[in-house]
Amino acid sequence: MSAENYMQMALDLAAKGQGFTSPNPLVGAVVVKDGQVVGCGYHKAAGLPHAEINAIKDAKELARGADLYVSLEPCNHMGRTPPCTRAIIEAGISRVFVAMLDPNPKVCGGGCRFLKEQGIIIKTGILEKAAQKQNEFFIKFVKTGHPFVILKWAATLDGQIATKSGNATWVTGPAARQVGHQIRHAVDAILVGIGTVNADNPSLTTRLDGKTGKDPIRVILDSRLSIAPDARLLSQKSNAITMLAAGENVNQQKKNTLEKKGIKILTIPLVNGFLDFHALLDQLGRLEITSMLIEGGGQVNASALKAGIVDKVVCFYGPKIFGGNDGVPICRGKGPDLMKHSIQVKNIQVQLINNNIMIQGYL
């Protein structure tokens, strides 16, 4: 097998930790000796051993003189767990193959440099682009302190997310909706506006067929704290909490009542009557929320795009046509006067999911 094959194994292992490692990255590792895989491991959750430690433990004494393939540069600093570089040296690993360097500017290159100084051969950049895509949440977060933001919608082929009466059940089919729930499982938080809460009374939980998914933290844009007392989100049975992003001048009694129910209130300044998305991302970043999915209505979608906070769009199109223009559009409000002022989407990927179309791209 080639170095790329072994690194792909490490990336596949890393993917098993999706949804559970935040605020840490996804990392997988493979120990290879004499052309045979003798140890495998991945990072399972923040606070638990890193991928390299698990792979070396799996290899036992066979790790001495072996090669280590790891999808992210081994850490050389004390965090929630001891540095992996020391364990690599103690295990007697002779060569380390790395997909990508740590994107954190404070530690980038430090692990590889230390291992080189100890006489270990280092090779980097193997399947680097694939590793960077896998950890796009972590990369954005450690470089900016803000979560990576995905804007998702499900629409008809003529670009509407609900009928004029507000009915949106169901625009897409079950298989496409399962992909949407996989995204919920992967991210730290999900955001909707109070309009969506009032119209749909959603749960905003993760529901994966045959699997246990992780619920994202629920973030509701509710500038006036106008959420109904019996809203499902206020009594949701979930390991993830609900947060309400509200303005500075809200009813203190209602705020106290909500907080007693375990709801976290984020006080966000208003800009032109709307909650400031950038201030919201500041607060979410300080809470170590590394990624967020927006599943809003037309107003929230448009506001997020105009604020420039969206990193990626994931668009589902069901095989339906309304044949009119009185439904709910993907985005509400004023658009550009000229085509050249539209928002450009790059690195487009298109996938067919049981007659539903999924389009992904980066802004």
N, C-alpha and C positions, 0 to 999 in steps of 0.2 A: 504494500500500500504506500501511497505517496504522503508527503507532509500535509498536503491539502485534504486528503481523506481522513487523516487522524484529527486534523483541526476541525473538520466538519463534524466528526464525532463529538468533539468538545463543545461545539456550538449547539448540537442537538441535545446534549446533556444540560447545557445552560438553560435551554428553553423550558426544561421541566420546573425550573424555579419561578417561572413567570407568574406574577401576581402576589408573590410571597416575600421577595427579597428587599423591597423598598424600605429605606432610602438607599440601599446598596444596589450594585449592578447585578446583572445576570452573568454568571461565570460557570464554565464547565472545564474539566481537566481530564486528560488521559495520560497514563504512564505506559510507555512502550519500551520493550526490551527484546533485542534480537528479532525484530520484526513482529512481535506478538504484543497485543494489548494485555497488560498484567494488572492494571488498576484504572478505575473510573470514579469520578466524583463530580458533584456540582454543589453550588451554594444553595441551600434550601430555604434559609430565612435569615434576616438580620439578627445578629447575635449568635448564630450558629457557626460552626467551622466553615472556612472558605473551601472552594472547590479543590484547590491544590492539596489541602490537608486531607480531605476525604479520599482523593485519588491515591495519595501516598499511603494512607492507612490501608486502603484496599489492596495495594500492591505488596505491602509488608516488606520483607527483606529483598524482594525482587526489584525494589526501587533503586538499590545501589547500582550505579553505573548505567541507569536507564535514562531515557529521554522523557521529558515532560512537555506535553502540548496543553496550552492554557489559552482560553479565549480573551483574557485581559491580563495585562501586566501584573505579576505578583506584587502584593503590597509590601512595603518596607517600613511601615509605621505602626505604632500601637493604636488600635481603634477599639471596637467592642471585643475583638479577638487579637491574639498576638500576631506579629508579622509573619507572612508566609515565606519570606525569603530565608529566614532562619531554619524553618522546617525543611525547606528544599535542600539547604546545605547539609543539615544533619542527616537527611535521608540518603545522601550520596548521589543525588541526581547529577548526571554529567552534562546534559544539554537541555536547554529550555527553549521551546518554540512558542512565540507569543503572537496572537492575532493583532492586537492593538495595544498601544501604550495607554496608561491611565489618563483620561481626559482632564482630570483635576489638575489645574496649573500648579498647585502647591506641591504635588508629588510626582508629576509626570516624568517618567524616565528614571526615577530614583531606584525603583526595584531592580530594573534591568542593570543599571549601573553598578549597584551593590553586588549583584550576582557575578557580573563580569570581573569585579575586583577580587572575588573569591575563586577565580579560575574556572567558572562555569561558562560554557559556550552559549551565547544568546543569538537567536535569530528572530526577527520581528517582521510584521507585515503580512503574515500568511492568512489569507481570507479576511483581510483588514476591513474591506467595505461591508462584508456580511456581518462582521462583529460590530461595526459602528451602527449599522441599521438595527441590530438586535438590542443595542443599548442606547437607542436614541433618547429615551426618557432620561437616563442617567447623565448622558453627555450634556443635554440642555441644562439640567438642574445644577450640576457642579460648575458649569461655566457662568451661569447667570443668576442662580439662586431662585429662579422661577420654574414652575412646572412646565413640562412639555404639554401643549394643548392640541387636542384632536377635536375637530368639529365634524359631527356625524349627522346625517339626515337620511330619511327614507322618503322617496317621492315617486309620483307617477311619471310616466314617460313625458308628459307635458308639464313637468316641473312643479307639481303641487303636493303639499304634505298632508292636506286634509280637505274635506269637502267644505262647502260654505257653512254647513251646520257645525263644523268642527270635528266631524267623524274621521278618524284615521285608522280604524281597525278593519282589516290590516292592509297596509300598502304593499308589503312584501310577504313572501312565504315563510314557512317555519325554518327552513335551512338558512335563509339569509338572516332571520332574527337570531338564530343560534350564533352566527358569526358576530352579531352585535353584542350578544351576551359574553362572548369570549373577550371582546374588547373591554367590556365592563370589568371582567375578572382581572385583566392585565393592568388596568389603571388604578391609581390611588383614589381618585375622586370623580364624581359625575356631577355636572351642573345643569340646572334648568331654571327657567324663570317662574315667577309666581303665577303667571298666566297658564302655563302648562300644568302646574299643580292644581289650580282651580278647575281647569277644564277636564283633566284626566284622573286626578287623585291617584298618581302613580306610586308604586312601591320603590322603584329605582334600585332594585336588588339584582343579583346575578342568578340566572336560572339556566343551568347547563344540563342537557339531557344525559342522565347516567353518571354525572360527575358532581362533586362538591366544589362550587365556585366561591371565590372571595367577593363579598359585597364591597363596592367602593364607598368611600365617605360621600354623603349626599350634601351638596351645596346648592342652596336655593337663593336666587336673587329676589329679595323681598324688601324693597327700600322702606316701606312703611310698616313692616311687620303685620301685614294684612292677612296672613295665612289663617285658614279656618281652624277653629279649635279641634275639630274632629278629623282633620286631614290625616291620611294614613301615615304620612312621613313622621308625624309627631309621636306615634306609638308603634313604630316599625320594630318588629323583632329581628334584630340584626346585630352582628358584632361591630358593625361600622356605625359611627355616629352621624347625626344630621346637623348641619350648620346652616344658619340663616344669615345671609349678607344683607345688612340693613343700613339705612342712613343714620346720621348722627343725632337727628332730632326725632326720636321715636317715643312712643308711649312707654314710660319707665315701668309701669305696673305690668303691662303685657310682656315686656322684656323679662321682668323678674319671674313671671308665671312660666314663660317658655324655658328659662334657664333651670327652674325647679324640675322641669320634665326631662332634663338632661340634654336640652338643645343648646348648642354653642352659638352665640351671637357674635358675628364679626361686624364691627363698626367700620363702614366704608364711606369716604366722602363722595358727594354727588358732583358730577360735571354735566352742566346743561340739563339737570333734572334726572340724570341717569347715574347709576353706581359706576365708579371709576374702576374699570377692569384692571388697570395697572396696579392700583393700590390693593385690589383684591389678590392679585398674583403675589405681591409682596408679602401679604399676610399668610397666604397658603404656603409659600416657600419657607417662611420662618417656622411653619408647622411640619416641615420636611415632607410636604406633599410634592412628589416629583413629577406627577402626570395627572392630567384632568381631561375627561371626555365631556364635551358639550352636546347635549341632546335637547336643544331648545326649540322654541317656535321661531317664526319668521323674524320677530323683532330682536330676539336674543342673538340669532344667527347673524343678522345684519350688524348689530352693535359690536359683536366680537370681531367680525371681519374688519369693520371700520376702525376699531381700536388697534388693529394690527397684532393681536395676541395669538392668532391661530398659526400653528406650525404645520398642521397636516389636516387634510379633509378626507373623510371616508363617506362616500355617497352611495346609497343603495337605490336602485330604480326598479320598481315592480312592473310587471307586464300589464299595466293598466293605463288608460287614457280617460280623463274627465271630459274632454271635449268642450270645455268652457273656461272662462277666466275669472270665475267668481269663487274659486276655492282659496285655500290658504297657500300663499307662495312660500318658497324656500326662504327667501329674504324679504322683509317688509321695509318700505321706506324709499328714500330717494337714491337712485343709482347714478353712475357717471353720465355725462353728456356725450362723451366720445368713447369709442371702443378701445382706444389706446390707453385709456385711464382705468380699464378693468383690472381686476386682480389676476395676476398670472399664476398658473398652477404648473409645477414642474415634476419631472420624474413620475409620469402617469403610469399606473398599473390598472389593467382592466381584467375582471374575472367574471365568468358566468356561474351563478349558483342556482341551479334548478330553475331556469327561466328568469331569474333576477340578475341584474347587472350590478356589480360592485366596482366602483372607481375610487382609487386612492391616489393622492398626490400631495406635494409639498408646496407651501407658500414661501 
